[in-house]
Amino acid sequence: MIFSNVWAATLVMALSPAPAAPPAPALTAAQRTVLTEATRQFRDVTKALAAGYLKTDACVPGMGYHYAHPAYSADTNIDPARPEVLLYDRHARLLGLEYFKADTDGDLKTDPDRPTLFGNRFDGPMTGHEVPHGHPPMPVHYDLHVWLYQTNPAGGLATTNPKVTCP
């Protein structure tokens, strides 16, 4: 009898659906409004360039073209109104924002300085990526992508967006 009860319990657990994954992080409507009001001017890429954002040479599949602001990227502040990077498609349409912070100790195995934006933890630490021509290499860092202007089926804060392709 004990054996059959254990077997039955094991069978029930094996056939039960896995627990639901935690919901993907997301921004509230109010948070999205704050970010949209702060960045809507950059839907015109010439305004982003005039504000100091510099285009990197390569398109990154799932992300697009990165326009990085060297001064914002070099400081240690995460200001929702001043994203370190703007993400554009091949037609210079603004897709999203990327927030960036260099890792204090440069160690990929530690993360005591991991930043957050509106309570959402940044990805990383990770190695650097391509930077605008003539600028120092990107350090080990944390980043958070916000797909504010392009719907992302993977989630509004997912690292990559399957809708974004490169030429």
MOCORQUI-V252941 format. One record per pair of residues at least 12 apart in sequence whose C-alpha atoms are under 8 Angstrom apart, sorted by the first residue. I is the first residue (numbers start at 1). J is the second residue. D is the distance in whole Angstrom. If there is no record, write none. Layout:
<<I:J:D> <I:J:D>>
This chain:
<<24:155:7> <25:120:7> <25:155:8> <25:156:8> <25:157:7> <26:120:8> <26:155:7> <26:156:6> <26:157:6> <27:118:8> <27:156:8> <31:118:8> <32:148:7> <34:80:8> <34:81:7> <35:80:6> <35:81:6> <35:148:8> <36:148:7> <38:80:8> <38:81:5> <38:82:7> <39:81:7> <39:82:8> <42:94:7> <43:93:6> <43:94:5> <44:92:8> <44:93:8> <44:94:8> <45:92:6> <45:93:8> <45:94:8> <52:69:6> <52:70:8> <53:67:5> <53:68:5> <53:69:4> <53:70:7> <53:85:8> <53:86:8> <54:67:5> <54:68:5> <54:69:6> <54:70:8> <54:132:6> <55:67:4> <55:68:6> <55:132:6> <56:68:7> <56:130:7> <56:131:6> <56:132:4> <56:133:7> <57:132:7> <57:133:8> <58:130:8> <59:90:8> <59:166:6> <59:167:8> <60:165:8> <60:166:7> <61:160:8> <61:164:6> <61:165:5> <61:166:6> <62:160:5> <62:161:5> <62:162:5> <62:163:7> <62:164:5> <62:165:6> <63:87:7> <63:88:8> <63:159:8> <63:160:6> <63:161:6> <63:164:6> <63:165:8> <64:87:6> <64:88:6> <64:89:5> <64:90:7> <64:164:6> <64:165:7> <64:166:7> <65:87:6> <65:88:5> <65:89:6> <65:90:7> <66:85:6> <66:86:6> <66:87:5> <66:88:7> <67:85:5> <67:86:5> <67:87:6> <67:88:8> <68:84:6> <68:85:4> <68:86:7> <68:131:8> <68:132:7> <69:84:5> <69:85:6> <70:84:8> <72:84:5> <73:85:8> <73:100:6> <73:101:7> <73:102:8> <74:101:8> <74:102:8> <75:101:8> <76:101:6> <76:102:7> <77:101:8> <78:99:7> <78:100:8> <78:101:7> <78:115:8> <78:117:7> <80:117:7> <83:97:6> <83:98:6> <83:99:5> <83:100:8> <84:97:8> <84:98:6> <84:99:5> <84:100:6> <85:97:6> <85:98:5> <85:99:6> <85:100:8> <86:98:6> <89:164:7> <89:165:8> <89:166:8> <90:166:7> <90:167:7> <94:149:6> <94:150:8> <95:147:6> <95:148:7> <95:149:5> <95:150:5> <96:145:7> <96:146:5> <96:147:4> <96:148:5> <96:149:6> <96:150:7> <97:145:6> <97:146:5> <97:147:7> <97:148:7> <98:143:7> <98:144:6> <98:145:4> <98:146:6> <99:143:5> <99:144:5> <99:145:7> <100:141:7> <100:142:6> <100:143:4> <100:144:7> <101:115:7> <101:141:6> <101:142:5> <101:143:6> <102:139:6> <102:140:6> <102:141:4> <102:142:6> <103:125:7> <103:139:7> <103:140:6> <103:141:5> <103:142:7> <106:139:7> <106:140:5> <106:141:8> <107:125:8> <107:140:7> <108:124:8> <108:125:5> <108:126:6> <108:127:8> <108:140:7> <109:125:8> <110:125:8> <111:124:8> <111:125:7> <114:142:7> <115:142:7> <121:144:8> <122:142:6> <122:143:5> <122:144:5> <123:142:5> <123:143:5> <123:144:6> <124:141:6> <124:142:5> <124:143:7> <125:140:6> <125:141:5> <125:142:5> <126:140:5> <126:141:5> <126:142:6> <127:139:7> <127:140:4> <127:141:7> <128:140:5> <128:141:7> <144:157:7> <144:159:7> <145:157:5> <145:158:6> <145:159:6> <145:160:8> <146:158:7>>
